[in-house]
């Protein structure tokens, strides 16, 4: 089996009020050395065996484009890790 | 500067309807080989220099406990990466 770890973050030009709120809360709590906070989504997709690395790569890319990330506002990157039953 | 990458995920016993919805959507789109979907949050905290590794570690742990994760429902793990101006 393969595990795809997908990270989806807002583009730099997009305001992220939730990350802002966390940053302000940290300042209020006294963590003034935290200079920046980014907040995104983290997906873990477990994919069945039977695909080559290239096919898997293409599939994850397609899934990100179609469903997981909004390409107008978000960037994504991912890594694919083989788990126990590696092919 | 240091970059703390924090991953916050729901515990296994907690239902995550958003991850369920993504999983169902993937099935509908024909990606039937995706067997499981997990969805969590991904934080990147940029922290100023001036702390030892142990102090930084303690600070990030504290921040996760106090603010980023809800220990009743969520697990977290993190990694700390030194960026350009490494001490």
Backbone of each chain as nested JSON, in Angstrom:
{
  "chains": [
    {"id": "A", "residues": [
      {"number": 1, "name": "UNK", "atoms": {"N": [0.82, -1.206, 0.0], "CA": [0.0, 0.0, 0.0], "C": [0.851, 1.253, 0.0]}},
      {"number": 2, "name": "UNK", "atoms": {"N": [0.286, 2.294, -0.515], "CA": [1.017, 3.552, -0.537], "C": [0.243, 4.604, 0.244]}},
      {"number": 3, "name": "UNK", "atoms": {"N": [0.999, 5.479, 0.854], "CA": [0.395, 6.57, 1.595], "C": [0.807, 7.877, 0.928]}},
      {"number": 4, "name": "UNK", "atoms": {"N": [-0.178, 8.654, 0.509], "CA": [0.139, 9.95, -0.086], "C": [-0.128, 11.034, 0.956]}},
      {"number": 5, "name": "UNK", "atoms": {"N": [0.9, 11.789, 1.283], "CA": [0.751, 12.896, 2.231], "C": [0.648, 14.19, 1.439]}},
      {"number": 6, "name": "UNK", "atoms": {"N": [-0.505, 14.808, 1.522], "CA": [-0.768, 15.988, 0.7], "C": [-0.905, 17.22, 1.593]}},
      {"number": 7, "name": "UNK", "atoms": {"N": [-0.177, 18.27, 1.269], "CA": [-0.218, 19.518, 2.021], "C": [-0.855, 20.581, 1.144]}},
      {"number": 8, "name": "UNK", "atoms": {"N": [-1.905, 21.207, 1.639], "CA": [-2.561, 22.261, 0.868], "C": [-2.486, 23.562, 1.664]}},
      {"number": 9, "name": "UNK", "atoms": {"N": [-1.88, 24.57, 1.071], "CA": [-1.737, 25.857, 1.746], "C": [-2.282, 26.984, 0.893]}},
      {"number": 10, "name": "UNK", "atoms": {"N": [-2.731, 28.044, 1.538], "CA": [-3.141, 29.229, 0.792], "C": [-1.933, 29.861, 0.109]}},
      {"number": 11, "name": "UNK", "atoms": {"N": [-2.17, 30.441, -1.056], "CA": [-1.119, 31.204, -1.715], "C": [-0.792, 32.438, -0.887]}},
      {"number": 12, "name": "UNK", "atoms": {"N": [0.412, 32.968, -1.097], "CA": [0.865, 34.092, -0.277], "C": [-0.052, 35.301, -0.379]}},
      {"number": 13, "name": "UNK", "atoms": {"N": [-0.611, 35.498, -1.55], "CA": [-1.422, 36.695, -1.759], "C": [-2.802, 36.596, -1.114]}},
      {"number": 14, "name": "UNK", "atoms": {"N": [-3.167, 35.422, -0.618], "CA": [-4.503, 35.216, -0.059], "C": [-4.485, 35.391, 1.459]}},
      {"number": 15, "name": "UNK", "atoms": {"N": [-5.365, 36.233, 1.955], "CA": [-5.468, 36.427, 3.403], "C": [-5.983, 35.151, 4.062]}},
      {"number": 16, "name": "UNK", "atoms": {"N": [-5.433, 34.825, 5.221], "CA": [-5.878, 33.643, 5.947], "C": [-6.225, 34.046, 7.386]}},
      {"number": 17, "name": "UNK", "atoms": {"N": [-7.473, 34.404, 7.625], "CA": [-7.862, 34.939, 8.931], "C": [-7.649, 33.947, 10.079]}},
      {"number": 18, "name": "UNK", "atoms": {"N": [-7.761, 32.666, 9.796], "CA": [-7.576, 31.678, 10.865], "C": [-6.11, 31.675, 11.328]}},
      {"number": 19, "name": "UNK", "atoms": {"N": [-5.192, 31.737, 10.366], "CA": [-3.771, 31.792, 10.725], "C": [-3.46, 33.084, 11.472]}},
      {"number": 20, "name": "UNK", "atoms": {"N": [-4.079, 34.188, 11.037], "CA": [-3.923, 35.484, 11.719], "C": [-4.376, 35.39, 13.17]}},
      {"number": 21, "name": "UNK", "atoms": {"N": [-5.514, 34.734, 13.363], "CA": [-6.077, 34.605, 14.706], "C": [-5.146, 33.798, 15.607]}},
      {"number": 22, "name": "UNK", "atoms": {"N": [-4.581, 32.731, 15.06], "CA": [-3.635, 31.921, 15.837], "C": [-2.411, 32.76, 16.193]}},
      {"number": 23, "name": "UNK", "atoms": {"N": [-1.918, 33.528, 15.222], "CA": [-0.744, 34.36, 15.451], "C": [-1.002, 35.372, 16.578]}},
      {"number": 24, "name": "UNK", "atoms": {"N": [-2.168, 36.009, 16.523], "CA": [-2.514, 36.988, 17.563], "C": [-2.657, 36.327, 18.93]}},
      {"number": 25, "name": "UNK", "atoms": {"N": [-3.276, 35.156, 18.943], "CA": [-3.447, 34.44, 20.207], "C": [-2.087, 34.082, 20.806]}},
      {"number": 26, "name": "UNK", "atoms": {"N": [-1.145, 33.684, 19.944], "CA": [0.196, 33.343, 20.43], "C": [0.865, 34.564, 21.046]}},
      {"number": 27, "name": "UNK", "atoms": {"N": [0.701, 35.71, 20.404], "CA": [1.28, 36.951, 20.945], "C": [0.676, 37.264, 22.303]}},
      {"number": 28, "name": "UNK", "atoms": {"N": [-0.647, 37.111, 22.381], "CA": [-1.337, 37.381, 23.637], "C": [-0.851, 36.457, 24.744]}},
      {"number": 29, "name": "UNK", "atoms": {"N": [-0.55, 35.224, 24.389], "CA": [-0.09, 34.249, 25.388], "C": [1.393, 34.428, 25.721]}},
      {"number": 30, "name": "UNK", "atoms": {"N": [2.049, 35.367, 25.058], "CA": [3.433, 35.675, 25.403], "C": [4.47, 35.064, 24.48]}},
      {"number": 31, "name": "UNK", "atoms": {"N": [4.061, 34.383, 23.439], "CA": [5.03, 33.778, 22.521], "C": [5.38, 34.783, 21.431]}},
      {"number": 32, "name": "UNK", "atoms": {"N": [6.114, 35.832, 21.853], "CA": [6.367, 36.923, 20.919], "C": [7.467, 36.577, 19.919]}},
      {"number": 33, "name": "UNK", "atoms": {"N": [8.165, 35.459, 20.136], "CA": [9.216, 35.087, 19.184], "C": [8.674, 34.32, 17.973]}},
      {"number": 34, "name": "UNK", "atoms": {"N": [7.371, 34.049, 17.971], "CA": [6.785, 33.422, 16.775], "C": [6.484, 34.531, 15.773]}},
      {"number": 35, "name": "UNK", "atoms": {"N": [7.212, 34.521, 14.664], "CA": [7.143, 35.646, 13.728], "C": [6.093, 35.485, 12.651]}},
      {"number": 36, "name": "UNK", "atoms": {"N": [5.759, 34.246, 12.367], "CA": [4.783, 34.029, 11.303], "C": [4.067, 32.701, 11.527]}},
      {"number": 37, "name": "UNK", "atoms": {"N": [2.798, 32.678, 11.165], "CA": [2.017, 31.45, 11.29], "C": [1.343, 31.171, 9.945]}},
      {"number": 38, "name": "UNK", "atoms": {"N": [1.539, 29.969, 9.44], "CA": [0.798, 29.541, 8.255], "C": [-0.08, 28.382, 8.657]}},
      {"number": 39, "name": "UNK", "atoms": {"N": [-1.224, 28.299, 8.042], "CA": [-2.146, 27.235, 8.405], "C": [-2.76, 26.665, 7.136]}},
      {"number": 40, "name": "UNK", "atoms": {"N": [-2.625, 25.378, 6.984], "CA": [-3.186, 24.735, 5.811], "C": [-3.819, 23.41, 6.178]}},
      {"number": 41, "name": "UNK", "atoms": {"N": [-4.109, 22.618, 5.146], "CA": [-4.71, 21.308, 5.377], "C": [-3.692, 20.22, 5.096]}},
      {"number": 42, "name": "UNK", "atoms": {"N": [-3.883, 19.126, 5.788], "CA": [-2.984, 17.994, 5.641], "C": [-3.814, 16.735, 5.406]}},
      {"number": 43, "name": "UNK", "atoms": {"N": [-3.687, 16.145, 4.228], "CA": [-4.435, 14.924, 3.889], "C": [-3.502, 13.722, 3.889]}},
      {"number": 44, "name": "UNK", "atoms": {"N": [-4.016, 12.623, 4.349], "CA": [-3.311, 11.356, 4.166], "C": [-4.232, 10.414, 3.402]}},
      {"number": 45, "name": "UNK", "atoms": {"N": [-3.839, 10.048, 2.187], "CA": [-4.633, 9.14, 1.373], "C": [-3.948, 7.776, 1.329]}},
      {"number": 46, "name": "UNK", "atoms": {"N": [-4.671, 6.746, 1.732], "CA": [-4.143, 5.389, 1.631], "C": [-4.614, 4.802, 0.301]}},
      {"number": 47, "name": "UNK", "atoms": {"N": [-3.669, 4.421, -0.544], "CA": [-4.026, 3.945, -1.88], "C": [-3.623, 2.475, -2.021]}},
      {"number": 48, "name": "UNK", "atoms": {"N": [-4.509, 1.676, -2.601], "CA": [-4.252, 0.246, -2.79], "C": [-3.088, 0.027, -3.753]}},
      {"number": 49, "name": "UNK", "atoms": {"N": [-2.488, -1.14, -3.643], "CA": [-1.407, -1.517, -4.553], "C": [-1.918, -1.716, -5.971]}},
      {"number": 50, "name": "UNK", "atoms": {"N": [-0.996, -1.888, -6.904], "CA": [-1.398, -2.266, -8.252], "C": [-1.114, -1.187, -9.283]}},
      {"number": 51, "name": "UNK", "atoms": {"N": [-0.573, -0.073, -8.844], "CA": [-0.224, 0.985, -9.795], "C": [1.287, 1.181, -9.777]}},
      {"number": 52, "name": "UNK", "atoms": {"N": [1.839, 1.563, -10.917], "CA": [3.255, 1.913, -10.927], "C": [3.411, 3.27, -10.256]}},
      {"number": 53, "name": "UNK", "atoms": {"N": [4.66, 3.61, -9.966], "CA": [4.936, 4.877, -9.302], "C": [4.437, 6.053, -10.143]}},
      {"number": 54, "name": "UNK", "atoms": {"N": [4.65, 5.969, -11.445], "CA": [4.246, 7.059, -12.335], "C": [2.728, 7.201, -12.368]}},
      {"number": 55, "name": "UNK", "atoms": {"N": [2.027, 6.062, -12.413], "CA": [0.56, 6.097, -12.43], "C": [0.021, 6.695, -11.138]}},
      {"number": 56, "name": "UNK", "atoms": {"N": [0.63, 6.268, -10.025], "CA": [0.215, 6.759, -8.716], "C": [0.418, 8.269, -8.635]}},
      {"number": 57, "name": "UNK", "atoms": {"N": [1.565, 8.689, -9.112], "CA": [1.906, 10.098, -9.12], "C": [0.867, 10.893, -9.913]}},
      {"number": 58, "name": "UNK", "atoms": {"N": [0.52, 10.384, -11.076], "CA": [-0.464, 11.054, -11.926], "C": [-1.821, 11.11, -11.225]}},
      {"number": 59, "name": "UNK", "atoms": {"N": [-2.187, 10.004, -10.563], "CA": [-3.485, 9.949, -9.895], "C": [-3.571, 10.984, -8.748]}},
      {"number": 60, "name": "UNK", "atoms": {"N": [-2.521, 11.043, -7.953], "CA": [-2.544, 11.968, -6.806], "C": [-2.604, 13.415, -7.306]}},
      {"number": 61, "name": "UNK", "atoms": {"N": [-1.823, 13.689, -8.341], "CA": [-1.847, 15.017, -8.952], "C": [-3.243, 15.406, -9.404]}},
      {"number": 62, "name": "UNK", "atoms": {"N": [-3.908, 14.476, -10.058], "CA": [-5.253, 14.687, -10.572], "C": [-6.229, 14.932, -9.424]}},
      {"number": 63, "name": "UNK", "atoms": {"N": [-6.108, 14.11, -8.364], "CA": [-6.989, 14.245, -7.197], "C": [-6.82, 15.625, -6.554]}},
      {"number": 64, "name": "UNK", "atoms": {"N": [-5.566, 16.061, -6.455], "CA": [-5.304, 17.386, -5.867], "C": [-5.946, 18.476, -6.715]}},
      {"number": 65, "name": "UNK", "atoms": {"N": [-5.742, 18.38, -8.023], "CA": [-6.276, 19.403, -8.919], "C": [-7.796, 19.441, -8.901]}},
      {"number": 66, "name": "UNK", "atoms": {"N": [-8.412, 18.253, -8.895], "CA": [-9.861, 18.186, -8.997], "C": [-10.576, 18.465, -7.694]}},
      {"number": 67, "name": "UNK", "atoms": {"N": [-9.98, 18.002, -6.58], "CA": [-10.764, 17.955, -5.363], "C": [-10.115, 18.614, -4.148]}},
      {"number": 68, "name": "UNK", "atoms": {"N": [-8.852, 18.345, -3.928], "CA": [-8.274, 18.734, -2.633], "C": [-7.856, 20.197, -2.575]}},
      {"number": 69, "name": "UNK", "atoms": {"N": [-7.426, 20.74, -3.702], "CA": [-6.954, 22.122, -3.686], "C": [-7.732, 22.978, -4.681]}},
      {"number": 70, "name": "UNK", "atoms": {"N": [-7.917, 24.207, -4.323], "CA": [-8.53, 25.187, -5.212], "C": [-7.393, 25.976, -5.852]}},
      {"number": 71, "name": "UNK", "atoms": {"N": [-7.169, 25.753, -7.156], "CA": [-5.941, 26.301, -7.745], "C": [-5.926, 27.815, -7.85]}},
      {"number": 72, "name": "UNK", "atoms": {"N": [-7.059, 28.452, -7.656], "CA": [-7.06, 29.919, -7.639], "C": [-6.463, 30.488, -6.357]}},
      {"number": 73, "name": "UNK", "atoms": {"N": [-6.643, 29.745, -5.284], "CA": [-6.253, 30.284, -3.973], "C": [-5.204, 29.464, -3.247]}},
      {"number": 74, "name": "UNK", "atoms": {"N": [-5.031, 28.233, -3.681], "CA": [-4.195, 27.339, -2.885], "C": [-3.079, 26.679, -3.691]}},
      {"number": 75, "name": "UNK", "atoms": {"N": [-1.99, 26.4, -3.001], "CA": [-0.909, 25.59, -3.539], "C": [-0.92, 24.23, -2.855]}},
      {"number": 76, "name": "UNK", "atoms": {"N": [-0.417, 23.241, -3.525], "CA": [-0.266, 21.954, -2.843], "C": [1.078, 21.328, -3.164]}},
      {"number": 77, "name": "UNK", "atoms": {"N": [1.535, 20.498, -2.276], "CA": [2.628, 19.601, -2.621], "C": [2.369, 18.301, -1.891]}},
      {"number": 78, "name": "UNK", "atoms": {"N": [2.998, 17.238, -2.354], "CA": [2.733, 15.947, -1.733], "C": [3.96, 15.05, -1.78]}},
      {"number": 79, "name": "UNK", "atoms": {"N": [3.948, 14.053, -0.938], "CA": [4.978, 13.018, -1.002], "C": [4.288, 11.671, -0.893]}},
      {"number": 80, "name": "UNK", "atoms": {"N": [4.834, 10.694, -1.578], "CA": [4.238, 9.356, -1.573], "C": [5.181, 8.409, -0.842]}},
      {"number": 81, "name": "UNK", "atoms": {"N": [4.635, 7.732, 0.16], "CA": [5.439, 6.835, 0.978], "C": [4.887, 5.425, 0.803]}},
      {"number": 82, "name": "UNK", "atoms": {"N": [5.746, 4.459, 0.548], "CA": [5.29, 3.064, 0.49], "C": [5.15, 2.54, 1.912]}},
      {"number": 83, "name": "UNK", "atoms": {"N": [4.027, 1.885, 2.194], "CA": [3.885, 1.286, 3.526], "C": [4.026, -0.235, 3.433]}},
      {"number": 84, "name": "UNK", "atoms": {"N": [3.854, -0.919, 4.574], "CA": [4.2, -2.373, 4.697], "C": [4.291, -3.121, 3.377]}},
      {"number": 85, "name": "UNK", "atoms": {"N": [3.125, -3.345, 2.74], "CA": [3.075, -4.228, 1.585], "C": [3.535, -3.507, 0.319]}},
      {"number": 86, "name": "UNK", "atoms": {"N": [4.789, -3.07, 0.315], "CA": [5.303, -2.31, -0.828], "C": [5.38, -3.199, -2.052]}},
      {"number": 87, "name": "UNK", "atoms": {"N": [5.117, -2.606, -3.215], "CA": [5.139, -3.434, -4.42], "C": [6.55, -3.519, -4.983]}}
    ]},
    {"id": "B", "residues": [
      {"number": 1, "name": "UNK", "atoms": {"N": [16.784, 31.361, 11.922], "CA": [15.368, 31.148, 12.199], "C": [15.008, 29.682, 12.125]}},
      {"number": 2, "name": "UNK", "atoms": {"N": [14.01, 29.345, 12.877], "CA": [13.564, 27.954, 12.854], "C": [12.127, 27.889, 12.353]}},
      {"number": 3, "name": "UNK", "atoms": {"N": [11.841, 26.796, 11.69], "CA": [10.499, 26.566, 11.199], "C": [9.955, 25.308, 11.87]}},
      {"number": 4, "name": "UNK", "atoms": {"N": [8.844, 25.473, 12.578], "CA": [8.223, 24.308, 13.2], "C": [7.044, 23.88, 12.346]}},
      {"number": 5, "name": "UNK", "atoms": {"N": [7.091, 22.645, 11.882], "CA": [5.985, 22.101, 11.092], "C": [5.142, 21.225, 12.009]}},
      {"number": 6, "name": "UNK", "atoms": {"N": [3.914, 21.657, 12.242], "CA": [3.057, 20.969, 13.214], "C": [1.885, 20.32, 12.481]}},
      {"number": 7, "name": "UNK", "atoms": {"N": [1.657, 19.05, 12.734], "CA": [0.555, 18.303, 12.13], "C": [-0.442, 17.963, 13.217]}},
      {"number": 8, "name": "UNK", "atoms": {"N": [-1.69, 18.362, 13.041], "CA": [-2.726, 18.059, 14.027], "C": [-3.79, 17.2, 13.349]}},
      {"number": 9, "name": "UNK", "atoms": {"N": [-4.018, 16.019, 13.892], "CA": [-5.008, 15.103, 13.314], "C": [-6.006, 14.666, 14.376]}},
      {"number": 10, "name": "UNK", "atoms": {"N": [-7.201, 14.325, 13.947], "CA": [-8.167, 13.764, 14.87], "C": [-7.709, 12.398, 15.348]}},
      {"number": 11, "name": "UNK", "atoms": {"N": [-8.033, 12.067, 16.591], "CA": [-7.767, 10.717, 17.074], "C": [-8.628, 9.732, 16.309]}},
      {"number": 12, "name": "UNK", "atoms": {"N": [-8.195, 8.466, 16.298], "CA": [-8.892, 7.448, 15.502], "C": [-10.346, 7.284, 15.915]}},
      {"number": 13, "name": "UNK", "atoms": {"N": [-10.619, 7.458, 17.193], "CA": [-11.98, 7.22, 17.701], "C": [-12.934, 8.364, 17.362]}},
      {"number": 14, "name": "UNK", "atoms": {"N": [-12.409, 9.467, 16.834], "CA": [-13.25, 10.634, 16.56], "C": [-13.689, 10.644, 15.097]}},
      {"number": 15, "name": "UNK", "atoms": {"N": [-14.973, 10.77, 14.88], "CA": [-15.488, 10.861, 13.51], "C": [-15.044, 12.164, 12.854]}},
      {"number": 16, "name": "UNK", "atoms": {"N": [-14.687, 12.084, 11.599], "CA": [-14.267, 13.278, 10.875], "C": [-15.094, 13.388, 9.586]}},
      {"number": 17, "name": "UNK", "atoms": {"N": [-16.228, 14.087, 9.652], "CA": [-17.145, 14.13, 8.506], "C": [-16.514, 14.745, 7.255]}},
      {"number": 18, "name": "UNK", "atoms": {"N": [-15.594, 15.677, 7.436], "CA": [-14.973, 16.309, 6.27], "C": [-14.124, 15.282, 5.503]}},
      {"number": 19, "name": "UNK", "atoms": {"N": [-13.375, 14.47, 6.243], "CA": [-12.575, 13.428, 5.599], "C": [-13.483, 12.4, 4.921]}},
      {"number": 20, "name": "UNK", "atoms": {"N": [-14.583, 12.049, 5.578], "CA": [-15.578, 11.145, 5.002], "C": [-16.116, 11.677, 3.679]}},
      {"number": 21, "name": "UNK", "atoms": {"N": [-16.427, 12.969, 3.676], "CA": [-16.982, 13.599, 2.471], "C": [-15.977, 13.542, 1.329]}},
      {"number": 22, "name": "UNK", "atoms": {"N": [-14.705, 13.8, 1.644], "CA": [-13.669, 13.73, 0.611], "C": [-13.57, 12.31, 0.076]}},
      {"number": 23, "name": "UNK", "atoms": {"N": [-13.603, 11.339, 0.994], "CA": [-13.495, 9.938, 0.596], "C": [-14.645, 9.549, -0.354]}},
      {"number": 24, "name": "UNK", "atoms": {"N": [-15.855, 9.969, 0.014], "CA": [-17.018, 9.653, -0.821], "C": [-16.913, 10.337, -2.186]}},
      {"number": 25, "name": "UNK", "atoms": {"N": [-16.467, 11.573, -2.186], "CA": [-16.317, 12.3, -3.446], "C": [-15.299, 11.604, -4.345]}},
      {"number": 26, "name": "UNK", "atoms": {"N": [-14.204, 11.11, -3.751], "CA": [-13.188, 10.403, -4.545], "C": [-13.785, 9.146, -5.172]}},
      {"number": 27, "name": "UNK", "atoms": {"N": [-14.604, 8.441, -4.399], "CA": [-15.245, 7.227, -4.94], "C": [-16.147, 7.59, -6.106]}},
      {"number": 28, "name": "UNK", "atoms": {"N": [-16.917, 8.662, -5.92], "CA": [-17.828, 9.108, -6.963], "C": [-17.074, 9.488, -8.23]}},
      {"number": 29, "name": "UNK", "atoms": {"N": [-15.897, 10.056, -8.055], "CA": [-15.094, 10.478, -9.204], "C": [-14.349, 9.305, -9.841]}},
      {"number": 30, "name": "UNK", "atoms": {"N": [-14.469, 8.127, -9.24], "CA": [-13.866, 6.954, -9.855], "C": [-12.549, 6.5, -9.241]}},
      {"number": 31, "name": "UNK", "atoms": {"N": [-12.093, 7.182, -8.198], "CA": [-10.826, 6.785, -7.571], "C": [-11.105, 5.741, -6.494]}},
      {"number": 32, "name": "UNK", "atoms": {"N": [-11.481, 4.544, -6.948], "CA": [-11.922, 3.526, -5.998], "C": [-10.741, 2.864, -5.29]}},
      {"number": 33, "name": "UNK", "atoms": {"N": [-9.523, 3.117, -5.752], "CA": [-8.372, 2.508, -5.087], "C": [-7.901, 3.306, -3.875]}},
      {"number": 34, "name": "UNK", "atoms": {"N": [-8.531, 4.447, -3.616], "CA": [-8.205, 5.187, -2.39], "C": [-9.004, 4.567, -1.251]}},
      {"number": 35, "name": "UNK", "atoms": {"N": [-8.301, 3.945, -0.316], "CA": [-8.975, 3.145, 0.709], "C": [-9.292, 3.928, 1.969]}},
      {"number": 36, "name": "UNK", "atoms": {"N": [-8.542, 4.971, 2.209], "CA": [-8.785, 5.726, 3.431], "C": [-8.331, 7.164, 3.237]}},
      {"number": 37, "name": "UNK", "atoms": {"N": [-9.058, 8.075, 3.849], "CA": [-8.689, 9.49, 3.787], "C": [-8.641, 10.044, 5.203]}},
      {"number": 38, "name": "UNK", "atoms": {"N": [-7.521, 10.653, 5.529], "CA": [-7.446, 11.381, 6.8], "C": [-7.247, 12.847, 6.477]}},
      {"number": 39, "name": "UNK", "atoms": {"N": [-7.797, 13.672, 7.318], "CA": [-7.696, 15.108, 7.063], "C": [-7.412, 15.823, 8.368]}},
      {"number": 40, "name": "UNK", "atoms": {"N": [-6.342, 16.58, 8.372], "CA": [-5.993, 17.312, 9.581], "C": [-5.51, 18.7, 9.238]}},
      {"number": 41, "name": "UNK", "atoms": {"N": [-4.893, 19.349, 10.232], "CA": [-4.377, 20.697, 10.009], "C": [-2.865, 20.667, 9.953]}},
      {"number": 42, "name": "UNK", "atoms": {"N": [-2.341, 21.61, 9.219], "CA": [-0.897, 21.699, 9.065], "C": [-0.474, 23.141, 9.349]}},
      {"number": 43, "name": "UNK", "atoms": {"N": [0.29, 23.342, 10.404], "CA": [0.773, 24.674, 10.78], "C": [2.255, 24.797, 10.462]}},
      {"number": 44, "name": "UNK", "atoms": {"N": [2.636, 25.973, 10.025], "CA": [4.058, 26.294, 9.945], "C": [4.306, 27.531, 10.795]}},
      {"number": 45, "name": "UNK", "atoms": {"N": [5.085, 27.356, 11.852], "CA": [5.403, 28.491, 12.726], "C": [6.849, 28.897, 12.488]}},
      {"number": 46, "name": "UNK", "atoms": {"N": [7.047, 30.165, 12.153], "CA": [8.402, 30.689, 12.017], "C": [8.805, 31.301, 13.352]}},
      {"number": 47, "name": "UNK", "atoms": {"N": [9.895, 30.791, 13.936], "CA": [10.291, 31.248, 15.263], "C": [11.652, 31.93, 15.186]}},
      {"number": 48, "name": "UNK", "atoms": {"N": [11.785, 33.073, 15.873], "CA": [13.033, 33.837, 15.853], "C": [14.155, 33.051, 16.518]}},
      {"number": 49, "name": "UNK", "atoms": {"N": [15.396, 33.416, 16.174], "CA": [16.563, 32.785, 16.8], "C": [16.676, 33.165, 18.272]}},
      {"number": 50, "name": "UNK", "atoms": {"N": [17.6, 32.517, 18.955], "CA": [17.896, 32.925, 20.325], "C": [17.52, 31.897, 21.371]}},
      {"number": 51, "name": "UNK", "atoms": {"N": [16.972, 30.799, 20.933], "CA": [16.627, 29.729, 21.879], "C": [17.461, 28.493, 21.557]}},
      {"number": 52, "name": "UNK", "atoms": {"N": [17.781, 27.72, 22.577], "CA": [18.439, 26.442, 22.316], "C": [17.413, 25.474, 21.747]}},
      {"number": 53, "name": "UNK", "atoms": {"N": [17.902, 24.357, 21.252], "CA": [17.021, 23.352, 20.667], "C": [16.017, 22.853, 21.698]}},
      {"number": 54, "name": "UNK", "atoms": {"N": [16.488, 22.622, 22.911], "CA": [15.611, 22.092, 23.968], "C": [14.531, 23.116, 24.34]}},
      {"number": 55, "name": "UNK", "atoms": {"N": [14.929, 24.387, 24.413], "CA": [13.955, 25.437, 24.748], "C": [12.897, 25.556, 23.662]}},
      {"number": 56, "name": "UNK", "atoms": {"N": [13.371, 25.498, 22.418], "CA": [12.455, 25.603, 21.281], "C": [11.47, 24.44, 21.296]}},
      {"number": 57, "name": "UNK", "atoms": {"N": [12.004, 23.267, 21.546], "CA": [11.188, 22.066, 21.613], "C": [10.11, 22.225, 22.684]}},
      {"number": 58, "name": "UNK", "atoms": {"N": [10.51, 22.7, 23.844], "CA": [9.568, 22.884, 24.954], "C": [8.496, 23.904, 24.567]}},
      {"number": 59, "name": "UNK", "atoms": {"N": [8.919, 24.986, 23.9], "CA": [7.971, 26.024, 23.512], "C": [6.933, 25.501, 22.527]}},
      {"number": 60, "name": "UNK", "atoms": {"N": [7.388, 24.784, 21.523], "CA": [6.45, 24.273, 20.51], "C": [5.464, 23.283, 21.133]}},
      {"number": 61, "name": "UNK", "atoms": {"N": [5.987, 22.437, 22.015], "CA": [5.125, 21.503, 22.723], "C": [4.031, 22.224, 23.497]}},
      {"number": 62, "name": "UNK", "atoms": {"N": [4.44, 23.271, 24.198], "CA": [3.514, 24.066, 25.002], "C": [2.448, 24.722, 24.117]}},
      {"number": 63, "name": "UNK", "atoms": {"N": [2.902, 25.288, 22.993], "CA": [1.984, 25.951, 22.065], "C": [0.959, 24.957, 21.524]}},
      {"number": 64, "name": "UNK", "atoms": {"N": [1.423, 23.738, 21.204], "CA": [0.499, 22.719, 20.693], "C": [-0.522, 22.369, 21.765]}},
      {"number": 65, "name": "UNK", "atoms": {"N": [-0.053, 22.164, 22.973], "CA": [-0.955, 21.778, 24.066], "C": [-1.966, 22.869, 24.369]}},
      {"number": 66, "name": "UNK", "atoms": {"N": [-1.492, 24.114, 24.387], "CA": [-2.367, 25.208, 24.799], "C": [-3.309, 25.663, 23.709]}},
      {"number": 67, "name": "UNK", "atoms": {"N": [-2.813, 25.662, 22.448], "CA": [-3.566, 26.379, 21.431], "C": [-3.873, 25.587, 20.163]}},
      {"number": 68, "name": "UNK", "atoms": {"N": [-2.9, 24.851, 19.657], "CA": [-3.086, 24.293, 18.314], "C": [-3.898, 23.002, 18.297]}},
      {"number": 69, "name": "UNK", "atoms": {"N": [-3.79, 22.205, 19.369], "CA": [-4.504, 20.928, 19.373], "C": [-5.422, 20.833, 20.584]}},
      {"number": 70, "name": "UNK", "atoms": {"N": [-6.501, 20.166, 20.392], "CA": [-7.438, 19.877, 21.475], "C": [-7.141, 18.448, 21.937]}},
      {"number": 71, "name": "UNK", "atoms": {"N": [-6.553, 18.32, 23.112], "CA": [-6.02, 17.004, 23.488], "C": [-7.1, 15.952, 23.724]}},
      {"number": 72, "name": "UNK", "atoms": {"N": [-8.338, 16.365, 23.84], "CA": [-9.414, 15.386, 23.971], "C": [-9.716, 14.688, 22.646]}},
      {"number": 73, "name": "UNK", "atoms": {"N": [-9.513, 15.407, 21.568], "CA": [-9.936, 14.886, 20.274], "C": [-8.801, 14.733, 19.263]}},
      {"number": 74, "name": "UNK", "atoms": {"N": [-7.7, 15.408, 19.524], "CA": [-6.674, 15.477, 18.483], "C": [-5.293, 15.029, 18.968]}},
      {"number": 75, "name": "UNK", "atoms": {"N": [-4.544, 14.477, 18.054], "CA": [-3.132, 14.18, 18.266], "C": [-2.301, 15.178, 17.47]}},
      {"number": 76, "name": "UNK", "atoms": {"N": [-1.09, 15.419, 17.929], "CA": [-0.205, 16.24, 17.103], "C": [1.192, 15.652, 17.075]}},
      {"number": 77, "name": "UNK", "atoms": {"N": [1.903, 15.962, 16.033], "CA": [3.339, 15.722, 16.042], "C": [3.965, 16.872, 15.273]}},
      {"number": 78, "name": "UNK", "atoms": {"N": [5.253, 17.087, 15.488], "CA": [5.887, 18.227, 14.812], "C": [7.337, 17.915, 14.515]}},
      {"number": 79, "name": "UNK", "atoms": {"N": [7.88, 18.681, 13.607], "CA": [9.312, 18.62, 13.352], "C": [9.835, 20.042, 13.274]}},
      {"number": 80, "name": "UNK", "atoms": {"N": [11.052, 20.226, 13.72], "CA": [11.632, 21.573, 13.705], "C": [12.78, 21.597, 12.714]}},
      {"number": 81, "name": "UNK", "atoms": {"N": [12.727, 22.546, 11.802], "CA": [13.722, 22.657, 10.741], "C": [14.423, 23.989, 10.902]}},
      {"number": 82, "name": "UNK", "atoms": {"N": [15.739, 23.987, 10.866], "CA": [16.461, 25.259, 10.896], "C": [16.446, 25.855, 9.504]}},
      {"number": 83, "name": "UNK", "atoms": {"N": [16.148, 27.147, 9.387], "CA": [16.187, 27.777, 8.06], "C": [17.417, 28.678, 7.976]}},
      {"number": 84, "name": "UNK", "atoms": {"N": [17.564, 29.38, 6.843], "CA": [18.824, 30.104, 6.517], "C": [19.718, 30.432, 7.7]}},
      {"number": 85, "name": "UNK", "atoms": {"N": [19.273, 31.364, 8.551], "CA": [20.141, 31.886, 9.603], "C": [20.179, 30.928, 10.796]}},
      {"number": 86, "name": "UNK", "atoms": {"N": [20.664, 29.716, 10.556], "CA": [20.693, 28.706, 11.62], "C": [21.686, 29.117, 12.707]}},
      {"number": 87, "name": "UNK", "atoms": {"N": [21.331, 28.83, 13.932], "CA": [22.232, 29.221, 15.035], "C": [23.304, 28.155, 15.264]}}
    ]}
  ]
}
